[in-house]
Amino acid sequence: MTTDNRLIVCPHCGAVNRIHPGREAEAACGKCHAKVFEDHPLELVGSTFDRHIAKSEVPILVDFYSPTCGPCLMMGPQFADAAKTLFPRVRLAKIDTSAEQAVAARYGIRAVPTLILFRDGREIARQSGAMNARDIEAWTRQHV
Ligand code: ZN
């Protein structure tokens, strides 16, 4: 575990903040003063996805899902639980592949749900199929 400050993107205004390890839970954005990092999944869209993936020094686990997919709906609360246990080691985020088809195509998403773990702007692991919170957490911890 590094003790260096980590860059993290504000989900509210997009500003890149430098956060001291251990201060994630109370850190407020220097620009908009909202909380920079919370323990629930962040809903991304095409315009915010790239910025979070590229600029964040915190690993980001993205749930590529569709609102009409049964297994995705079942996994939703499990993913939210995993966001709590993985906080603040990893940020969890979701993107609706039916609305953001360009992003889904860029990552070759053929089945939902698919989880992709990103670090420093690069994909480091992916897994398709619904998982429960415990499995999401265990799988993620293998890689970060
Ligand atoms: Zn902000």
py3Dmol code that shows the C-alpha trace and the ligand (Angstrom):
import py3Dmol

protein = """\
ATOM      1  CA  MET A   1       0.000   0.000   0.000  1.00  0.00           C
ATOM      2  CA  THR A   2       1.504   3.283  -1.066  1.00  0.00           C
ATOM      3  CA  THR A   3       1.387   6.303   1.199  1.00  0.00           C
ATOM      4  CA  ASP A   4       1.439   8.733  -1.715  1.00  0.00           C
ATOM      5  CA  ASN A   5      -1.565  10.869  -2.441  1.00  0.00           C
ATOM      6  CA  ARG A   6      -3.769   9.455  -5.158  1.00  0.00           C
ATOM      7  CA  LEU A   7      -5.561  11.277  -7.924  1.00  0.00           C
ATOM      8  CA  ILE A   8      -9.276  10.719  -7.996  1.00  0.00           C
ATOM      9  CA  VAL A   9     -11.946  12.228 -10.195  1.00  0.00           C
ATOM     10  CA  CYS A  10     -14.899  13.996  -8.577  1.00  0.00           C
ATOM     11  CA  PRO A  11     -18.121  12.275  -9.702  1.00  0.00           C
ATOM     12  CA  HIS A  12     -20.053  15.512  -9.368  1.00  0.00           C
ATOM     13  CA  CYS A  13     -17.986  18.033 -11.355  1.00  0.00           C
ATOM     14  CA  GLY A  14     -15.183  15.984 -12.960  1.00  0.00           C
ATOM     15  CA  ALA A  15     -12.355  17.828 -11.202  1.00  0.00           C
ATOM     16  CA  VAL A  16      -9.249  15.764 -10.502  1.00  0.00           C
ATOM     17  CA  ASN A  17      -8.490  15.803  -6.782  1.00  0.00           C
ATOM     18  CA  ARG A  18      -5.396  14.653  -4.916  1.00  0.00           C
ATOM     19  CA  ILE A  19      -6.471  12.598  -1.921  1.00  0.00           C
ATOM     20  CA  HIS A  20      -4.326  11.507   0.994  1.00  0.00           C
ATOM     21  CA  PRO A  21      -4.684   7.780   1.793  1.00  0.00           C
ATOM     22  CA  GLY A  22      -7.024   7.311   4.737  1.00  0.00           C
ATOM     23  CA  ARG A  23      -8.873  10.527   3.990  1.00  0.00           C
ATOM     24  CA  GLU A  24     -11.033   9.116   1.196  1.00  0.00           C
ATOM     25  CA  ALA A  25     -14.219   8.922   3.241  1.00  0.00           C
ATOM     26  CA  GLU A  26     -14.269  12.576   4.258  1.00  0.00           C
ATOM     27  CA  ALA A  27     -12.479  14.129   1.280  1.00  0.00           C
ATOM     28  CA  ALA A  28     -14.359  16.998  -0.321  1.00  0.00           C
ATOM     29  CA  CYS A  29     -13.784  18.131  -3.888  1.00  0.00           C
ATOM     30  CA  GLY A  30     -11.564  21.216  -4.099  1.00  0.00           C
ATOM     31  CA  LYS A  31     -13.760  22.608  -6.828  1.00  0.00           C
ATOM     32  CA  CYS A  32     -17.396  21.773  -6.000  1.00  0.00           C
ATOM     33  CA  HIS A  33     -16.968  20.741  -2.322  1.00  0.00           C
ATOM     34  CA  ALA A  34     -19.048  17.586  -2.754  1.00  0.00           C
ATOM     35  CA  LYS A  35     -17.740  14.210  -1.564  1.00  0.00           C
ATOM     36  CA  VAL A  36     -15.152  12.858  -3.971  1.00  0.00           C
ATOM     37  CA  PHE A  37     -15.359   9.173  -3.104  1.00  0.00           C
ATOM     38  CA  GLU A  38     -18.304   7.359  -1.581  1.00  0.00           C
ATOM     39  CA  ASP A  39     -18.928   3.701  -0.854  1.00  0.00           C
ATOM     40  CA  HIS A  40     -21.618   3.127  -3.447  1.00  0.00           C
ATOM     41  CA  PRO A  41     -21.376   2.461  -7.195  1.00  0.00           C
ATOM     42  CA  LEU A  42     -20.993   5.470  -9.417  1.00  0.00           C
ATOM     43  CA  GLU A  43     -23.196   5.617 -12.519  1.00  0.00           C
ATOM     44  CA  LEU A  44     -21.043   6.536 -15.503  1.00  0.00           C
ATOM     45  CA  VAL A  45     -22.063   7.649 -18.974  1.00  0.00           C
ATOM     46  CA  GLY A  46     -20.021   7.925 -22.153  1.00  0.00           C
ATOM     47  CA  SER A  47     -18.853  11.441 -21.388  1.00  0.00           C
ATOM     48  CA  THR A  48     -17.668  10.679 -17.833  1.00  0.00           C
ATOM     49  CA  PHE A  49     -16.375   7.143 -18.366  1.00  0.00           C
ATOM     50  CA  ASP A  50     -13.113   8.036 -20.126  1.00  0.00           C
ATOM     51  CA  ARG A  51     -12.200  10.741 -17.643  1.00  0.00           C
ATOM     52  CA  HIS A  52     -12.639   8.471 -14.654  1.00  0.00           C
ATOM     53  CA  ILE A  53     -10.747   5.597 -16.261  1.00  0.00           C
ATOM     54  CA  ALA A  54      -7.896   7.765 -17.528  1.00  0.00           C
ATOM     55  CA  LYS A  55      -7.394  10.158 -14.625  1.00  0.00           C
ATOM     56  CA  SER A  56      -8.051   8.059 -11.541  1.00  0.00           C
ATOM     57  CA  GLU A  57      -5.167   6.520  -9.616  1.00  0.00           C
ATOM     58  CA  VAL A  58      -7.675   4.436  -7.664  1.00  0.00           C
ATOM     59  CA  PRO A  59      -8.538   1.159  -9.437  1.00  0.00           C
ATOM     60  CA  ILE A  60     -12.047   1.218 -10.902  1.00  0.00           C
ATOM     61  CA  LEU A  61     -14.256  -1.837 -11.218  1.00  0.00           C
ATOM     62  CA  VAL A  62     -16.934  -1.257 -13.850  1.00  0.00           C
ATOM     63  CA  ASP A  63     -20.155  -3.244 -14.150  1.00  0.00           C
ATOM     64  CA  PHE A  64     -21.174  -3.214 -17.805  1.00  0.00           C
ATOM     65  CA  TYR A  65     -24.875  -3.939 -17.465  1.00  0.00           C
ATOM     66  CA  SER A  66     -28.210  -3.552 -19.153  1.00  0.00           C
ATOM     67  CA  PRO A  67     -31.406  -2.518 -17.340  1.00  0.00           C
ATOM     68  CA  THR A  68     -33.362  -5.235 -19.171  1.00  0.00           C
ATOM     69  CA  CYS A  69     -31.036  -8.090 -18.180  1.00  0.00           C
ATOM     70  CA  GLY A  70     -32.316 -10.266 -15.312  1.00  0.00           C
ATOM     71  CA  PRO A  71     -28.920 -11.403 -14.006  1.00  0.00           C
ATOM     72  CA  CYS A  72     -27.764  -7.748 -14.087  1.00  0.00           C
ATOM     73  CA  LEU A  73     -30.691  -6.721 -11.915  1.00  0.00           C
ATOM     74  CA  MET A  74     -29.969  -9.566  -9.519  1.00  0.00           C
ATOM     75  CA  MET A  75     -26.327  -8.570  -9.273  1.00  0.00           C
ATOM     76  CA  GLY A  76     -27.089  -4.870  -8.661  1.00  0.00           C
ATOM     77  CA  PRO A  77     -27.518  -5.071  -4.871  1.00  0.00           C
ATOM     78  CA  GLN A  78     -24.558  -7.473  -4.627  1.00  0.00           C
ATOM     79  CA  PHE A  79     -22.394  -5.012  -6.531  1.00  0.00           C
ATOM     80  CA  ALA A  80     -23.528  -2.240  -4.176  1.00  0.00           C
ATOM     81  CA  ASP A  81     -22.532  -4.381  -1.190  1.00  0.00           C
ATOM     82  CA  ALA A  82     -19.119  -5.021  -2.747  1.00  0.00           C
ATOM     83  CA  ALA A  83     -18.676  -1.262  -3.174  1.00  0.00           C
ATOM     84  CA  LYS A  84     -18.870  -0.944   0.610  1.00  0.00           C
ATOM     85  CA  THR A  85     -16.365  -3.691   1.402  1.00  0.00           C
ATOM     86  CA  LEU A  86     -13.897  -2.634  -1.313  1.00  0.00           C
ATOM     87  CA  PHE A  87     -14.041   1.054  -0.312  1.00  0.00           C
ATOM     88  CA  PRO A  88     -11.667   2.897  -0.474  1.00  0.00           C
ATOM     89  CA  ARG A  89      -9.289   0.414  -2.114  1.00  0.00           C
ATOM     90  CA  VAL A  90     -11.313   0.282  -5.328  1.00  0.00           C
ATOM     91  CA  ARG A  91     -14.022   2.501  -6.779  1.00  0.00           C
ATOM     92  CA  LEU A  92     -17.026   0.676  -8.206  1.00  0.00           C
ATOM     93  CA  ALA A  93     -18.922   2.080 -11.151  1.00  0.00           C
ATOM     94  CA  LYS A  94     -21.635   1.013 -13.571  1.00  0.00           C
ATOM     95  CA  ILE A  95     -22.358   1.809 -17.171  1.00  0.00           C
ATOM     96  CA  ASP A  96     -25.588   1.024 -19.021  1.00  0.00           C
ATOM     97  CA  THR A  97     -24.476  -0.718 -22.221  1.00  0.00           C
ATOM     98  CA  SER A  98     -27.860  -0.245 -23.900  1.00  0.00           C
ATOM     99  CA  ALA A  99     -27.524   3.543 -23.576  1.00  0.00           C
ATOM    100  CA  GLU A 100     -23.758   3.760 -24.039  1.00  0.00           C
ATOM    101  CA  GLN A 101     -23.221   1.403 -26.947  1.00  0.00           C
ATOM    102  CA  ALA A 102     -20.043   3.091 -28.179  1.00  0.00           C
ATOM    103  CA  VAL A 103     -18.256   2.380 -24.902  1.00  0.00           C
ATOM    104  CA  ALA A 104     -19.577  -1.191 -24.848  1.00  0.00           C
ATOM    105  CA  ALA A 105     -18.368  -1.722 -28.422  1.00  0.00           C
ATOM    106  CA  ARG A 106     -14.931  -0.296 -27.665  1.00  0.00           C
ATOM    107  CA  TYR A 107     -14.463  -2.876 -24.923  1.00  0.00           C
ATOM    108  CA  GLY A 108     -16.009  -5.699 -26.936  1.00  0.00           C
ATOM    109  CA  ILE A 109     -18.789  -6.359 -24.449  1.00  0.00           C
ATOM    110  CA  ARG A 110     -20.738  -9.366 -25.774  1.00  0.00           C
ATOM    111  CA  ALA A 111     -22.555 -10.423 -22.643  1.00  0.00           C
ATOM    112  CA  VAL A 112     -23.900  -8.594 -19.632  1.00  0.00           C
ATOM    113  CA  PRO A 113     -23.154  -8.337 -16.860  1.00  0.00           C
ATOM    114  CA  THR A 114     -19.423  -8.087 -17.528  1.00  0.00           C
ATOM    115  CA  LEU A 115     -17.065  -6.700 -14.922  1.00  0.00           C
ATOM    116  CA  ILE A 116     -13.864  -4.993 -16.050  1.00  0.00           C
ATOM    117  CA  LEU A 117     -11.241  -3.874 -13.579  1.00  0.00           C
ATOM    118  CA  PHE A 118      -9.212  -0.859 -14.691  1.00  0.00           C
ATOM    119  CA  ARG A 119      -6.022   0.495 -13.206  1.00  0.00           C
ATOM    120  CA  ASP A 120      -4.032   3.472 -14.496  1.00  0.00           C
ATOM    121  CA  GLY A 121      -6.286   3.679 -17.538  1.00  0.00           C
ATOM    122  CA  ARG A 122      -5.811   0.055 -18.582  1.00  0.00           C
ATOM    123  CA  GLU A 123      -7.940  -3.039 -18.325  1.00  0.00           C
ATOM    124  CA  ILE A 124      -6.271  -5.494 -15.953  1.00  0.00           C
ATOM    125  CA  ALA A 125      -9.007  -8.129 -15.583  1.00  0.00           C
ATOM    126  CA  ARG A 126     -12.487  -9.006 -16.804  1.00  0.00           C
ATOM    127  CA  GLN A 127     -15.168 -11.492 -15.861  1.00  0.00           C
ATOM    128  CA  SER A 128     -18.575 -12.115 -17.385  1.00  0.00           C
ATOM    129  CA  GLY A 129     -21.626 -13.425 -15.549  1.00  0.00           C
ATOM    130  CA  ALA A 130     -23.399 -12.440 -12.367  1.00  0.00           C
ATOM    131  CA  MET A 131     -21.516 -12.826  -9.101  1.00  0.00           C
ATOM    132  CA  ASN A 132     -22.489 -12.308  -5.492  1.00  0.00           C
ATOM    133  CA  ALA A 133     -20.862  -9.649  -3.330  1.00  0.00           C
ATOM    134  CA  ARG A 134     -18.380 -12.058  -1.743  1.00  0.00           C
ATOM    135  CA  ASP A 135     -17.206 -13.338  -5.122  1.00  0.00           C
ATOM    136  CA  ILE A 136     -16.953  -9.833  -6.581  1.00  0.00           C
ATOM    137  CA  GLU A 137     -14.803  -8.785  -3.655  1.00  0.00           C
ATOM    138  CA  ALA A 138     -12.598 -11.894  -3.770  1.00  0.00           C
ATOM    139  CA  TRP A 139     -12.120 -11.671  -7.525  1.00  0.00           C
ATOM    140  CA  THR A 140     -11.219  -7.976  -7.322  1.00  0.00           C
ATOM    141  CA  ARG A 141      -8.755  -8.481  -4.476  1.00  0.00           C
ATOM    142  CA  GLN A 142      -6.853 -11.033  -6.576  1.00  0.00           C
ATOM    143  CA  HIS A 143      -5.902  -8.234  -8.940  1.00  0.00           C
ATOM    144  CA  VAL A 144      -5.326  -5.120  -6.822  1.00  0.00           C
TER     145      VAL A 144
END
"""
ligand_1 = """\
1
ZN
Zn -16.306 18.247 -7.645
"""
view = py3Dmol.view(width=600, height=400)
view.addModel(protein, "pdb")
view.setStyle({"model": 0}, {"cartoon": {"style": "trace"}})
view.addModel(ligand_1, "xyz")
view.setStyle({"model": 1}, {"stick": {}})
view.zoomTo()
view.show()
